[in-house]
Amino acid sequence: MGFAETFKALSDPVRRQILVLLKNGKLTAGEIASHFDMTHATISYHLSQLKKADLVLESKYKNFIYYEMNVSVLEEIILWISQFNGGDSNEKSE
């Protein structure tokens, strides 16, 4: 996925909060939904948008689907943003 899809997914505060919840490990959709005052269908929509942007991965175990953060995509974003932090340290000052 490209940065446009990633930033679009990150633009929603609910999706950002879901990622904060997932930083501690895998959760089911029901566990995620318990932290919000919204329908399960709405949480499902937000999870699908995060999956579409490759920010969340899903794995199945028995009768449950677990969601986890895709750290590699977030690391790529951080690396890209970090290039704007004070310029290139290898540049010589004139």
N, C-alpha and C positions, 0 to 999 in steps of 0.2 A: 504494500500500500504506500501511497505517496503522503507527503507532509500535509497536503490539503485535507485528505480524509482524516488524518490523525488530529490535526488542529480543530477540525469541525467537531469531531467526537469529544475533544477535550474542552470545547467551548461551553458545554452544558455542566452546570454545577452538580447535578445529580450524578452524572457519569464520573466526574472528578471524585466525588465522595465514594462511589463504588470502588474506584481504584485505591483510595485510601484504605477502605475496608479490606481489600485483597492484598495489601502490602504485607499482612501477617500470615498469609497462606490461603489455601483453597477454601472456597465456600460454595454451598449450593445456592440456587436461586431463592429458595425459601429463607435461608439464613440471611442473604443479602436483603430481601424484602422486609425482614423483621426490623430493619433499621430505618425504614421509611414509612411515611403515612401515605401510601399510594397503592394502587392495585398491582397484583402480580403481573397482569398484562403490561402495565407501564414499565415495571422493572424488566420484564422480558424484552420490551422494545429497546430500553437503554443498553441491556446486555448485547443485543444483536448489533447495535450501532458500535459498541466497543469491539465486538468480534470482527465486524466489517473493517474496522480501522486497524486490526491486528493488535489491539491493545490488551485484549483478553483472549485466553485460550480456554477450551473446554475439554474435559475428559470424563468418560463415563466409568462408573464403578457400581456394579450391581444395578439397582434401580435409580441411581442418582446421577445427575450431571454436576460436576464440580467446575467452578470457574476459577482461574488464576491469572494474575497479571503477567503479560508478556514483557519481561524486563528488557529484552534486547531492543524492542522498539523504543521504549522510554530512554534507554541509554543512547540510542542514535539521536534522539531529539536533544538530549542534554549536550551531547558532543557538538551538534550543529549550533546550538545556542551559545555554547561556550566560546565559539570563535569571535563573538562580539564583545567579549569581556576584556577590554583594555588593549585590543590589537594583538599583533603577533610579537611575541617576546624575542623573536630572532631578528626583527627589523632593527636596523641601525638608525639612530637618531641623527638628524642633520643639523 
